[in-house]
Amino acid sequence: MLKSILGAVILIGSIPTIGYLTAGQVCFAMGLANIPGYKLWRSGAAQQSASTQRLGMLLGWLGQSVVSLFFAFLLVQLVHLFFRHFEFHALFRWPYWAAVILLSLGPAYKTLTASEQSSPDDDKMFYRYTLLLTCLTTAVGFILFGVSDLKIL
């Protein structure tokens, strides 16, 4: 009984505390991973080179996706570890998995909304494309990482 109560407290408290703090750090890391692609894209925009701009977007997306996928992988592994130590009915697992996938998508989404508000108009297209692709990549990666857990159902 005490183990179930402890598991419920960890379950309820983990996302709004540790999860959001970690997601903020992931936003910062995604920004750092995006710098080479952004610099390449900007130089392509200055030279009117569409191929350099596309290469910059690809590089920016890959950099952001690596960081975001690592975060998603880490979250999935932590949830697997948690559910191995604390037994919960599937009815309680699904909402937690839904919250964790939203948490994994949070850094890319929040960075997208922040860039839409604070970036110059010339840069908004770059951030929109790279971050939307990063969100899609993260969602697919999270699902693929999570499918390996047989107790998800």
N, C-alpha and C positions, 0 to 999 in steps of 0.2 A: 504494500500500500504506500509506504513512504517513498519507494522508488518511483512509483507512478506519479505521485505528487511532485517529486523533484523533476521528473521528466516533463510534466505539464508546465511547471514554472520555467524551465529552460526553453521549452517549445514556445511559450507565449512571449518570453522576454528577449529571445535571441534576435529576432528580426528588427524590432524597433530600436534596439540599442547597438549591439555589435554590428549588425548587418548594415545599418545606415552609415555608421562611422567608417566601415570598410568601403562602402560604395563611394563615399567621398574621396577616399584615397585612390580608388580605381579611376575616378574621373580625372584626377591629376595625372596618373600614369598613362591614361589614354591620350591626354593632351601631349605628353612628352613623346609618346610613340607616334603621334600624328605629325610632329614637326618636320621630319624629312619629306614626307609627302606634300605637306602644305608649302614648304619652300620650293619644291620642284613645281608644284602647280602654279605658284605665284610667278616663278620665272617663265613658265610656259605662257601665262597670261600676258606678261610684259612683252614677250617676243611674238605673241599671236600664234603660238604653236599648239594646235589642238592635240597632237600626239603627246607632247610633253605634259599638257594639262591632264590628259587621260592617265598617263603614267603616274603623275602626282596623286591623282585621285585613287588609283589602284594601290599605290604605296601607303597613302594615308589610311585607306580602308583596311589594308593588311595589318598595319601597325596597331590600329585601334582594335581590330578583331582579335589579334593575338592576346592583348591585355584582357579584353572582355571575355574571351573564351577561357582564359586561365581562371578568371574570377568565377565563371559559371562552373567550370570543372571543380574548383575548390568548394563551391557551395554544394554541388551534388555529392562530393565525397564526404563533406561534413554531415549532410542529411543522411547519407547511407550509414555513417558511423553512429549518428544519433539513434536512428531506428534499429540498429543492431543492439544497442544497449538498453533502449527503452521500447517496450512493446506497446504499440497503439493500434487500435482497430483501423481498418482502411478508411472508414468514414472520417477519421481525424487526420489521416495522412494526406488525403487529397487537398484539403484547404491549405495545409502547410506547403505542399509541393507547389500549389498555385502562388502562394505568397513568395516562395523562394524564386520561382521563375520571374515574377515581377521584380524582385530584388535584383536578379541578375541582369535584367533589361534596364534597370533604373539608371545606371551611370551613362549609358549611351543616350537614353531618352532625355535625361536631365541636361546633358551636355548639348544635345540638339536644341532644346528649348532655350537654354542660355545663349547659345550661339545665334539663334534667330533674333533674340532681343538685343544683343550687344555687338554683333559683328557688323562691319560695313557691308553695304549691299553687294559689293563685288565678291565678298567671301561667303555669303550665305549659301550660294549654290554648292560650293565645295563641301561645306559642313553638312548641308542637307543630304547630299548624295552619299558621302562617306558614312555618316552616322546612321542613316536609314539602312544602308547595307550592313553596318555593324550590328544594328538591332536584329535584323533578319538572321545574320550569321550566328549571333549569340543565342537566339531562340532555337534554331535548328541544332546547334551544338549542345545546348542544355538538354533538349529532348533526347538526343543521341546518347549523351552521358548518363541521363537518368533511366533510360530503357534497360540498362544493364542491371538495375536493381529489381530483382524478382519480386520483392515484397511491395512494390509500388501499387499493385492492384489490391 
